[in-house]
Amino acid sequence: MSLAGFARPLRWLAWLAVLSACKAAPKSPSLPSASASKYEPIVIRFSDPGNGGTSVFAYARREGIFERELAKVNARIEWVPGAQAFSANFDAMNAGAINASGGAISPIVGALSHNLKFKIFSSADPSAMNQAGIIVPATSTIKDVRDLVGKRVAVNLAAHGDYILLKALANANVPASAVERVNIQPPDAAAAFATGKIDAWSTFGVFYNTAVRNGARVLLTEADITSDDVNVTAANAEILQKNPAAFQEFIRITSQLIDLAHRSPELFQNVFTDKGPTAQAGEDLKLAVEYTRELPKPHVPTAADRGRVANVAKIFFANKSIDRDIAVDEIVFDVDEAARRKGYTP
């Protein structure tokens, strides 16, 4: 559930190689104007959107949109290759190679519990809840959530798959301790699921859609569990504080891109190439177009968003996915308030 685009599972290493051979290069960024000098300079190192799909960022990268607009507030953007799941990029984020990324609330809470200095600066309304859930092999005897007792369920621990499972178990009054959660990142979990090494898989996005298309049976979807784990964008707390105006611009630009995506979702598919392992075709392309047409627009987190964040952190701490109780103020950053404090005005 992130703004990361669809890509075929088990091929993200190939995806990284293809990025370097994309047929269109980003347009040259604008130089900062004289008025931009009042803002502290920063570089936003954002996880690369790849070839498009459900992300508006590939189109923006090709057109140099963020480069031009962020220059007005003395900020630059660099697109850094990464894996398809926020939690799989933890090492790159911890090292500073990536300092901003989209994701769901859950992996950001999980990363904070391991001292990653990121905070959520934008949120969105619930979306794509039918493209995530718990799946089992077609021949499985598991019929409902209560049948997961004693079973091995693959999750990316303290991230989106883990949250879906924990919320489903809580709704069914099944203690999480009654289920064996197998901590495995989605690309590897796909292979484990296909070879029967796990009994069920709590997953999302391309991993979920591909497995279902290949015959997996849906036990439940995220839409069935009243999920709080919505799409958000987070960044390193230091650069957020240094130039919050840059992230106000980031929200504004993304919102405008999504307006365009609602009108013309096809523009955001196969942005750099329509061939090879990163290209969308057939059912993948159809799903990407449908979801892009309904992408939720980002906004500065509201009181309701803060409540969702608190709920995700609470269920993780209660079930030992994280080892400390994390306050909402440690997770959420108000760019509007921070910009006002620094005297940054539109």
C-alpha positions as CSV (number, residue, x, y, z in Angstrom):
1,M,0.0,0.0,0.0
2,S,2.4,2.6,-0.9
3,L,2.8,5.0,-3.7
4,A,5.5,2.8,-5.0
5,G,4.5,1.5,-8.5
6,F,3.6,-2.0,-9.4
7,A,6.5,-4.2,-10.5
8,R,6.7,-7.9,-10.9
9,P,7.7,-9.8,-7.8
10,L,11.1,-11.6,-7.5
11,R,12.6,-9.3,-10.1
12,W,13.5,-6.2,-8.1
13,L,17.2,-6.9,-8.7
14,A,16.6,-6.8,-12.4
15,W,14.5,-3.7,-11.9
16,L,17.5,-1.9,-10.4
17,A,19.6,-2.7,-13.4
18,V,16.9,-1.6,-15.8
19,L,16.6,1.8,-14.1
20,S,20.1,2.7,-15.3
21,A,19.1,2.0,-18.9
22,C,15.8,3.9,-19.0
23,K,15.2,5.4,-22.4
24,A,14.3,8.9,-21.1
25,A,16.5,10.9,-18.7
26,P,15.1,13.5,-16.2
27,K,15.0,17.0,-17.5
28,S,17.5,19.4,-16.1
29,P,16.4,21.0,-12.8
30,S,15.9,24.8,-12.5
31,L,18.5,26.7,-10.5
32,P,17.3,28.2,-7.2
33,S,16.0,31.7,-7.6
34,A,17.1,34.6,-5.5
35,S,14.0,34.3,-3.3
36,A,14.9,30.6,-2.6
37,S,17.9,31.7,-0.6
38,K,15.8,32.4,2.5
39,Y,15.2,28.6,2.7
40,E,17.8,26.3,4.1
41,P,19.2,24.0,1.3
42,I,18.4,20.3,1.5
43,V,18.6,17.3,-0.8
44,I,15.6,14.9,-0.7
45,R,16.8,11.4,-1.6
46,F,13.6,9.6,-2.5
47,S,13.2,6.0,-3.3
48,D,13.1,5.6,-7.1
49,P,9.6,5.0,-8.5
50,G,10.8,2.8,-11.3
51,N,8.8,2.5,-14.5
52,G,5.4,3.8,-13.1
53,G,2.3,1.9,-12.3
54,T,0.3,3.1,-9.3
55,S,3.0,5.8,-8.6
56,V,2.8,9.3,-9.9
57,F,6.5,9.8,-9.2
58,A,7.9,8.0,-12.3
59,Y,6.1,10.5,-14.6
60,A,7.3,13.4,-12.4
61,R,10.9,12.1,-12.6
62,R,10.8,11.9,-16.3
63,E,9.4,15.4,-16.7
64,G,11.7,16.9,-14.0
65,I,8.7,18.3,-12.1
66,F,10.0,18.0,-8.6
67,E,13.4,19.3,-9.7
68,R,11.9,22.5,-11.1
69,E,9.4,23.1,-8.3
70,L,11.6,22.2,-5.3
71,A,14.3,24.6,-6.6
72,K,12.0,27.5,-5.6
73,V,12.5,26.5,-2.0
74,N,16.2,25.7,-2.2
75,A,15.7,22.0,-2.3
76,R,16.9,19.3,-4.7
77,I,15.6,15.7,-5.3
78,E,17.7,12.6,-6.0
79,W,16.0,9.4,-7.1
80,V,17.7,6.4,-5.3
81,P,17.1,2.8,-6.4
82,G,15.5,0.7,-3.7
83,A,13.3,-2.4,-3.1
84,Q,9.5,-2.4,-3.4
85,A,8.7,-2.4,0.3
86,F,9.5,0.4,2.8
87,S,10.7,-2.1,5.3
88,A,13.1,-3.7,2.8
89,N,14.8,-0.3,2.4
90,F,15.6,0.1,6.1
91,D,19.4,-0.3,5.7
92,A,19.5,2.3,2.9
93,M,17.4,4.7,5.0
94,N,19.5,4.1,8.1
95,A,22.6,4.9,6.1
96,G,21.1,8.1,4.7
97,A,21.1,6.8,1.1
98,I,17.4,7.3,1.1
99,N,15.9,10.0,3.3
100,A,12.3,10.1,2.2
101,S,9.9,7.5,1.0
102,G,6.2,6.6,0.6
103,G,4.8,3.6,2.5
104,A,2.1,2.7,4.9
105,I,2.0,3.8,8.6
106,S,3.1,0.4,9.8
107,P,6.6,0.1,8.4
108,I,7.4,3.6,9.5
109,V,6.3,2.7,13.1
110,G,8.4,-0.4,12.8
111,A,11.5,1.4,11.6
112,L,11.1,4.0,14.3
113,S,11.2,1.3,16.9
114,H,14.7,0.5,15.5
115,N,15.7,4.1,15.8
116,L,15.3,5.2,12.2
117,K,14.9,9.0,12.5
118,F,12.0,9.4,10.1
119,K,8.6,11.1,10.6
120,I,5.4,11.1,8.6
121,F,4.7,14.4,7.0
122,S,1.8,13.6,4.7
123,S,-1.1,11.2,4.9
124,A,-3.9,10.0,2.6
125,D,-7.4,8.5,3.0
126,P,-7.8,4.7,2.9
127,S,-7.4,3.2,-0.6
128,A,-6.7,0.0,-2.5
129,M,-8.1,-2.0,0.4
130,N,-9.1,-4.8,-2.0
131,Q,-5.5,-5.2,-3.2
132,A,-4.1,-6.5,0.1
133,G,-5.1,-9.2,2.6
134,I,-4.4,-12.8,3.7
135,I,-4.1,-15.5,1.1
136,V,-3.8,-19.3,1.3
137,P,-3.0,-22.0,-1.3
138,A,-6.0,-23.0,-3.4
139,T,-5.9,-26.5,-1.8
140,S,-5.6,-25.3,1.7
141,T,-8.0,-26.5,4.4
142,I,-7.9,-23.1,6.0
143,K,-11.4,-21.5,5.7
144,D,-11.3,-18.5,8.0
145,V,-9.1,-16.6,10.3
146,R,-9.6,-18.9,13.3
147,D,-8.2,-21.8,11.2
148,L,-4.8,-19.9,11.3
149,V,-4.2,-21.1,14.9
150,G,-1.0,-23.2,14.9
151,K,-0.2,-22.2,11.3
152,R,2.8,-20.5,9.7
153,V,1.9,-17.1,8.2
154,A,4.4,-15.0,6.3
155,V,4.5,-11.3,7.2
156,N,7.0,-8.5,6.9
157,L,7.3,-8.0,10.6
158,A,6.4,-4.6,12.0
159,A,5.2,-3.6,8.5
160,H,2.0,-3.8,6.4
161,G,1.6,-7.6,6.1
162,D,2.1,-7.9,9.9
163,Y,-0.5,-5.2,10.6
164,I,-3.1,-6.9,8.4
165,L,-2.6,-10.2,10.1
166,L,-2.7,-8.7,13.6
167,K,-5.8,-6.7,13.0
168,A,-7.6,-9.7,11.4
169,L,-6.7,-11.9,14.4
170,A,-7.8,-9.2,16.8
171,N,-11.2,-8.9,15.0
172,A,-11.6,-12.7,15.3
173,N,-10.6,-12.7,19.0
174,V,-7.6,-15.0,18.2
175,P,-4.5,-14.2,20.2
176,A,-1.5,-13.4,18.0
177,S,0.6,-15.8,20.0
178,A,-1.6,-18.7,18.7
179,V,-0.2,-18.1,15.2
180,E,3.4,-18.5,14.0
181,R,4.4,-15.2,12.3
182,V,7.2,-15.9,9.9
183,N,9.2,-12.7,9.3
184,I,10.1,-12.6,5.6
185,Q,10.2,-9.8,3.1
186,P,7.6,-10.0,0.2
187,P,9.9,-11.0,-2.7
188,D,11.2,-14.0,-0.7
189,A,7.8,-14.7,0.8
190,A,6.4,-15.2,-2.8
191,A,8.8,-18.1,-3.3
192,A,8.0,-19.6,0.1
193,F,4.3,-19.4,-0.6
194,A,4.6,-20.9,-4.0
195,T,6.6,-23.9,-2.7
196,G,4.4,-24.5,0.3
197,K,6.9,-23.5,3.0
198,I,4.3,-21.3,4.7
199,D,0.6,-22.0,5.3
200,A,-0.7,-18.5,4.6
201,W,0.7,-15.1,3.5
202,S,-0.4,-11.6,4.7
203,T,0.6,-9.3,1.9
204,F,-0.3,-6.4,-0.4
205,G,0.1,-4.7,-3.8
206,V,1.7,-6.6,-6.7
207,F,2.6,-9.5,-4.4
208,Y,-1.0,-10.0,-3.4
209,N,-2.4,-9.5,-6.9
210,T,0.1,-11.8,-8.6
211,A,-0.5,-14.6,-6.1
212,V,-4.3,-14.4,-6.4
213,R,-4.0,-14.4,-10.2
214,N,-1.8,-17.5,-9.9
215,G,-4.5,-19.3,-8.0
216,A,-4.1,-18.3,-4.3
217,R,-7.4,-18.2,-2.4
218,V,-8.3,-15.0,-0.5
219,L,-9.0,-15.6,3.1
220,L,-9.9,-11.9,3.7
221,T,-9.0,-8.5,2.2
222,E,-7.8,-5.4,4.0
223,A,-11.2,-4.0,3.3
224,D,-12.7,-6.6,5.7
225,I,-10.7,-5.5,8.8
226,T,-11.4,-1.7,9.1
227,S,-7.7,-1.0,8.5
228,D,-6.0,2.1,9.9
229,D,-2.8,1.5,7.9
230,V,-3.2,4.1,5.2
231,N,-0.7,5.5,2.7
232,V,1.7,8.1,4.1
233,T,5.0,9.7,3.1
234,A,7.9,10.1,5.6
235,A,11.2,11.7,5.7
236,N,14.3,12.1,7.9
237,A,13.4,14.3,10.9
238,E,16.4,16.5,10.5
239,I,15.7,17.6,6.9
240,L,12.0,18.0,7.7
241,Q,13.0,20.4,10.5
242,K,15.6,22.1,8.3
243,N,13.3,23.0,5.4
244,P,9.7,22.2,6.1
245,A,8.7,24.4,3.1
246,A,10.2,21.8,0.8
247,F,7.9,19.2,2.1
248,Q,4.9,21.5,1.8
249,E,5.9,21.8,-1.8
250,F,6.3,18.0,-2.0
251,I,2.6,17.6,-0.9
252,R,1.4,20.3,-3.3
253,I,3.2,18.8,-6.3
254,T,2.1,15.3,-5.5
255,S,-1.5,16.5,-5.1
256,Q,-1.4,18.2,-8.5
257,L,0.1,15.1,-10.1
258,I,-2.7,13.0,-8.7
259,D,-5.3,15.4,-10.1
260,L,-3.7,14.7,-13.5
261,A,-3.6,10.9,-12.8
262,H,-7.4,10.9,-12.1
263,R,-8.0,12.4,-15.5
264,S,-5.3,10.6,-17.5
265,P,-4.1,7.5,-15.6
266,E,-2.5,6.0,-18.7
267,L,0.2,8.7,-18.6
268,F,1.6,7.2,-15.5
269,Q,2.0,3.6,-16.8
270,N,5.2,2.3,-18.5
271,V,6.7,5.8,-18.2
272,F,10.3,4.8,-19.3
273,T,9.8,1.6,-21.2
274,D,7.0,-0.7,-22.3
275,K,9.3,-3.7,-22.6
276,G,11.2,-5.9,-20.2
277,P,10.6,-6.9,-16.6
278,T,9.5,-3.5,-15.3
279,A,6.8,-3.0,-18.0
280,Q,3.1,-3.5,-17.2
281,A,0.9,-5.5,-19.5
282,G,-2.4,-7.4,-19.4
283,E,-4.1,-7.6,-16.0
284,D,-1.2,-5.9,-14.2
285,L,-1.6,-2.8,-16.5
286,K,-5.4,-2.9,-16.1
287,L,-5.2,-2.9,-12.3
288,A,-2.6,-0.2,-12.3
289,V,-4.7,2.1,-14.5
290,E,-7.8,1.5,-12.3
291,Y,-6.0,2.2,-9.1
292,T,-4.2,5.2,-10.5
293,R,-7.5,6.7,-11.4
294,E,-8.6,6.6,-7.8
295,L,-5.3,7.5,-6.0
296,P,-6.0,9.4,-2.8
297,K,-4.5,12.9,-2.5
298,P,-2.0,13.6,0.2
299,H,-2.5,16.1,3.0
300,V,-0.8,17.3,6.2
301,P,-1.8,14.7,8.9
302,T,-5.1,15.6,10.7
303,A,-6.3,14.6,14.1
304,A,-8.0,11.6,12.5
305,D,-4.7,10.6,10.8
306,R,-2.9,10.9,14.1
307,G,-5.5,8.6,15.6
308,R,-4.8,6.0,12.9
309,V,-1.1,6.2,13.6
310,A,-1.7,5.7,17.3
311,N,-3.9,2.6,16.6
312,V,-1.1,1.0,14.4
313,A,1.5,1.7,17.0
314,K,-0.7,0.3,19.8
315,I,-1.4,-3.0,18.1
316,F,2.3,-3.5,17.2
317,F,3.4,-2.8,20.8
318,A,0.7,-5.0,22.3
319,N,1.8,-7.9,20.1
320,K,5.6,-7.4,20.4
321,S,6.1,-6.4,16.8
322,I,7.9,-3.4,18.3
323,D,9.6,-3.4,21.7
324,R,8.6,0.1,22.9
325,D,5.5,2.2,23.0
326,I,5.9,5.0,20.5
327,A,4.1,8.3,21.0
328,V,2.3,9.9,18.0
329,D,4.4,13.1,18.3
330,E,7.5,10.9,17.7
331,I,5.9,9.6,14.5
332,V,4.1,12.5,12.9
333,F,5.6,15.9,11.8
334,D,3.5,19.0,11.1
335,V,5.2,20.8,8.2
336,D,2.8,23.7,8.2
337,E,3.5,24.5,11.9
338,A,7.2,24.0,11.4
339,A,7.2,26.3,8.4
340,R,5.4,29.0,10.4
341,R,7.9,28.7,13.2
342,K,10.8,29.3,10.7
343,G,9.0,32.2,9.1
344,Y,8.6,30.5,5.8
345,T,5.5,31.9,4.1
346,P,4.1,30.9,0.7
